[in-house]
Amino acid sequence: YLQDGQNLFDPATSFIKGSFWDVQTTTDRLISQNAIEPLIVVGIYNTGIARMEEYTPMHDRKLSGGKGKLYGRLLIEELKPWVDRAYRTLDGSENTAVGGSSLGALESLYIGLTWPEIFGRLAILSPSVWWAQGAMLQYIRRTRPEPRPRIWLDMGLAEGPAMIKRCDELHRLLERRGWRDGKDMQYLRVPGARHNEDAWAKRVDPFLRFLFPAK
């Protein structure tokens, strides 16, 4: 389940026309190469004007937001049950992932840590950890997700010092909470990568290989 669905499959629907993740091509290639398990990708369109509200689990004093829990319940109580009825999905958190980029990554991290019994694999690309003065870091310090989800985390090194600093802090915190690089977590710092769809498209291949390696 990936956030900002209009940016994933079709260059005509993406936020910046022509700049998209090309998820279908990458996924089909990796499956045909037996590099990853066969999987279904559900792209969830954001709602435009309400994106900031839905993709932020904590309220920010200046920017508002904070309806991420309701959005998470939408995925769990409405969308996922419909997908499970309509498609040949596999049960279990080990077969179910959630992910996104920027605020979509922040929300996906929150969802995965709040409902780890449902989402056992997380794709967290360029997360906006700065939101609400880093409130997500405080949330992680208070939570003990069981089972602990497998996490792909990354950040482009051309996204700005503040973004990089916060993401490095998130990585260190996850390490202190028990995640291990190369085992149940992978942190990639990408030289020259900016905060945009073209940069994230290049990370679809590695995060799929890490989260769903072929058995």
N, C-alpha and C positions, 0 to 999 in steps of 0.2 A: 504494500500500500504506500504509494508515493504522493506527496503533496504537490501542489501547483501542476496539476495534471495537464493543463494546456501547453506546458513547456516541454513535455516528454516525448511525444510521438510525431507531431505534425508541425512543420515550420510555419504553416499558415496561421496557426492558432496561438503561437507563442507570444509572450509579452513583447519581445523585440522580434519582428517578423524575420524568419530565416535562421534565427539563433535558438536551437533547441537541443535536447539531450540525445535524440535519436535512440531511444531505449529499445525499440523493437528490433532494429538492425543489430545492435550489440547483443541483445539477449538471444536472438535467433542464432547468431554466429557462435556464441559460447555453448549453447545447447547442442548445436550440430557438431561441434568439436569435442563434445563430451567433457567440457571443462567445468560445467556447472550442472546442478540438478535441473530437470525441466521445471519451469515455474510459470505462474500467471502474474502479470504486473497489472495492478489496478491503479490508474492515474486519477486522482481526485482533483477536479478543477477547483481553484479558489473562487471566492465569490466577489472578487474585485474590491469594492469599497469596504467590505467586512473582513478582508484578509487579516489585517492587523489584530482585530478582535479575536478571531478564531485561532490564529497561530501563536497566541501569547498566553501561557498558562498563568502568568502573574500580572497584576495591575501595575502600570507605570504611572507615577505621579504626574508626569508631563504629557505622556503619549496615550494614556488610558489603556485599553486592551484588557486582557484577563479572562477571556471566555474559553480558554483552551480546554478546560475540563469538560465543558458542554460539547465541544467539538470532538473530544476523545470519546465521549459517550455515543455520539452520532456514529462514529466508526464501529464501535463495539456492539451497540444495540440495534443498529439499523443497516449500515452498509455491509459489514462483514457477514451477518446472517444471510443477507440476500445473495451475496457472492457465493457463500457456501451451498446455498440451495441451487443456484443456477449453474455452477461449474464443478468440475471434479477436483476439489481441493483436498489437501491432506490435513488431518487434525493435528493439534499440538502446537505449542509455542515454538518448538524447534523448526517448524515448517512455515512460520508466519513472521514476516518482517514489516517494519514501518520505517519510512525515511523521508528525507527532504533536504532542502538547502536553505540557508539563511534563517528567516523566521520559521520556515517549514521544518528546518532541522531542529530548531529549539523546541517546537511543538512535538516533533517526533521523539526527541529524547525524553520529554516529559511523559508522553504516552507510553513509551517502552518501559520507563522506570516505575510508572504508576500501575500499569497492567502487564507485568512481565509474564504472568501466566497465560497471556494471549499473544503478545508480541515478544518473541525470543531473540530476534535479530534486528539490529538497528543500523540504518545508513544515515550518518550525521555529517553532512557536507557543509562546511563554512558556517557553523552555527552562530546565531546572533546572541552569544552569551552575555553581551553587554546589556541586554534588555533588563529594565527595572533594576539598574545598578547591580547586575550580576545575581539577581535573586535565584536563578537556576542553580547556582553553586551552593547556596544555602539549602535549597531543596534536596540536592544530592546528599549533602551532609546528614540530612535527617532521615533519608530513606534507606531501606535494606531490602532491595528487590530480590525475590525468590520465585523461580530460579533466576539467576543472574543472566541477563541477556548478553549476547555476543554483539560487540559494538565496532563498527567501522567509523572512524573519526578522521576528518581531514580539514586542512586550511591552506589557502593559497598565500604565498609569501608576498604577493603584491596587493593584498586586501587591506593593508594599513596596519600600523603598529598596535592600535587599540584592539582590533579584531584578533590579531595574532597573539597578543598577550593574554587575552581572555581565554582563547582556545587552548593555549599552553597550560594555563591554570586549570582548565577543565580536565585536560589530560592527566596532569599531576594528581588532581583530586581523585579521579577514577582509579589511578594506580594505588593511591593510599586506601581506597575502599576495596581493593582486592583484585581489580582487573589486571591482566598480565598481557603486555605487548607480545604479539605473535601467537598468543594462545586464544584468549577470548576477547581481545581488543587489538585493533591495528590503527596506529596514528600516522597519517601521511601529511607531511608539510611539503607543499608543491612549489618549487621555485618558479617565479614569474607568473603564477596563476592569479587571475583577478576574480572579482566577485560577480560572475556572470554565467549564463547558460553554456557558453562555449567551453569555459573552463570545467564546469561540472560534467559536461558530456564526456570529457576525457577520463573521468573517474568512475563512470558506470562500469566499465570492464573490471577494474581492480576491486571495486566494492562487491560486485556480484561474485567474483572468484573467492573472495574472503568469506562472504556470508553464506553462500550456497555451493561449496565445492562439490564436484561430482564424487560420489562414494566409490 
